[in-house]
């Protein structure tokens, strides 16, 4: 095996195996443990290390040391090694923080993973519960809601920017905001009261204009903003 890594720390390792250069018969010459991983096995064919495989692939395909492989089976092993590399990259990304399925797809694509390997990886992680868009959306929505001074519309916008679909985002905000009992008016009023103190030196018209823009940027609806301004400004 010759593994090359594209330039840039975000790129995944690319496996370049020339099975055509291996003489017949093709035999699994070694199947060994991987240091620090109890869920991977490293395979070698005719003495050449190919890479790491998931345990389920090894079990499902009946891979054993000494097994003779057809060319097609050997190509299947190489493809599985490539998928495992993409899977491990995805797990590394998820170890940093939770991500939506769309965000994970985009990041794997930026890391030069092939589309079919990305689809296999994301589908596997979704089925295993490592990627859950609805749970992720609720987590982000709750964090944003509890941070204070933010509107429902702003929370939905934050979720959409993280790759959550509009439908999932709407459901998450509905459930989460009911749980935390978000009072948009109260949150906007508190934010405006804090902000207006910093605008005290401005003339009344400019103060109103700045405060209106401040609340609008946080996604509050026009009617709510006007109610808050009537309360905060003389």
N, C-alpha and C positions, 0 to 999 in steps of 0.2 A: 504493500500500500504506500502511496505517496500522498500525504495530506498537505494541502497548501491553504494558507489563510489569506483572504483578500485584505487589502490594506484598510486600516481603520478598525478600532476595537469592537465595533458593533457587528462586524461581519462574522459569519459562521465558517467553520472549517469545511472545505470542499474535498470530497473523497475522489481520488483519481486512481481507479484500479483497471489494469489492463488484463482482463481475463484471457484475452487471446494470446497473451504471452506465456500463459501457464500451460504446461503439457498435460495431456490426458494420462490417467484419469484424474479428475478433480476430486480431491478428498479433503474432508474437514480434518486438518492435521492437529488442531488444538482448539479447545473451548475452555476458557479460563475465567476466573473471577476478576472483577475490576476493582482496584483499590478504592476503598471508600464508598463503593456502591454495591448494595446487595440485590439490586434490581436490574443489573446489566451483566452480560457475559460477552467476552471478547473472542472473536472467531478468527481463525487463520485457515487459509486454504492452500494446500501444497506448500506449507511453510511460510506463506506470506500473510501477514496480519491485515485483515480487511477492516475491522472496526468493532464497535459495540452493538449488541442487539438487546432488545427487550426480552424479558423472560417469557412473555406470552408468545412471542414469535418463535422462540426456540422450542417451546412446548407444542405449539400448534403445528409447526412444520416438522417436528420430530428430529431436530438437528442434534446429532451426536458425533463425538470424536470417532473418526474412522469411517463415517458415512461417505459413500461415493455420491457425487452430485452431477446432475446433467448440467449442460451449459445454461439452460433456462433456470434451473434451481439456483445455480451460482449467481446469475444475474439478479434473481429474487433476493438473495442474501445481500448483495451490494445495495439494492434499492432499499432494503430494510435498514441497513446501516445508515444510509443517507436520511431516512425518515427519523431514525433515532437521534441523529445529530440535531435535527430541527426541533424535535421534541425536547431535548435537553436545553436548547437555547430558549424555548418557550418557558420551560420550568424556571430557568434563571431569571427571565423577565418577571415572572409571577412571584418569584421570591422577593423581588424588590418591592412590589406592591400589586394589589389586585388590578385587573384590567378587564375591559370589555372584550368580547370576541373580535369585534372590528378593530379595536386598537391593537390587539395581539396580532391579527393578520397583517396590519400595516407595518408593524415593527419587524415581523419576520420577513416580510417582503423587502424592507430596507436592508435587512441583514443578508440579502441575496438568496433566500430560500426559494425553492421552486414552488409554484402555485399548488401542484398536486400534493406535495409534502406538507404545505401549510394547511390545506384542507383536511388532510388525514390527522394532523397534529391537533388542530382546533376541535375537530369532531371528537377525537379521543378525550381531550381534556374536558370538554363539555359533558360527555357521557360519564366521566369519572368525578364530576363535580368541582374540578379545579377552576373552571370558567363558568360563571353563572351571571349572565347579564342582569337578570332581575335582582339578584342579591347584591350585586355590585352597585346597581343604580340606587337601591335603597340605602346602602352604606354611604354613598356620596351625598345623596339627598339629605340624609340625617345629619351628616357632618356640616353641610352647608346651612341647613336650617338652624342648627344649634349654635352656629357661629354668630348669629344675630345680624340684623341690618341688611337682610337680603330677601328678595321677593321670590315668589313661586316661579315667575317667568325667568328669573336669573338662574335659579336652580336647574330648570329644564334646559336652559342654554348651556350651562356647565356640563350637564350630562350628554347633550348632543355633541359637544366638543370632544368628549371622551369616547365617542363612537357608539353611544347607546341610541337605539332606534327611538323615534318619536313616541311610538306606542308604549314601549317599555318605560321610557322616561316619564310619560304621563301617569302610568300606573304607579310607578315608584313614588312620585311626588304626592299623589293622592293618598296612598297608604301611609307614607312616612309623615307627612304634615298632619295627618289626622292623629297619628300616634304622639307627636310632640306638641300638638295643639298650637301650631304656629299662628300668631296673631300678626298678620301683615301690617295692619294699621299701627299696632303697638311697636313693632320692630322699626317701621319707617319713622315713627314719631321720635323714638329714642335716638335713631341715627341722625335725624334732623336737629334735635336738641343739642347733640354733641357738636355737629358741624356748624351750627349757626354761631356758636361762640367764637369760632375761628374767623367768621365773616363780619364780626362786629364793627370793624373799622370802615366797611364799605357803606356807600349811601344805600338807602332802602331799596331802590330799584335794582341796583347791581346785586345786592344781597339776595333779593328774591330770585333773580335770574340764576345766580350761582347755586342757590339751594335747590331750585327746581331741576337744574341740570344734574346736580349731585344725586338726587333721588331717582331721576329718570335713568341714569346710567346703571343703577342697581335693579332696574327692571320693573319699578312700580308703575302701575297704571296711572293715567293722567288724573282721573277722578280722585284717587287716593292721594296723589301728590298735592292736589289743590286743597284737600281736607287738612293735610298735615301743615301746609303753608299757612292756612287760616289759623291754625292752632299755635304755630310757633312764632309767626311774624305779627307784629302789631298792625 
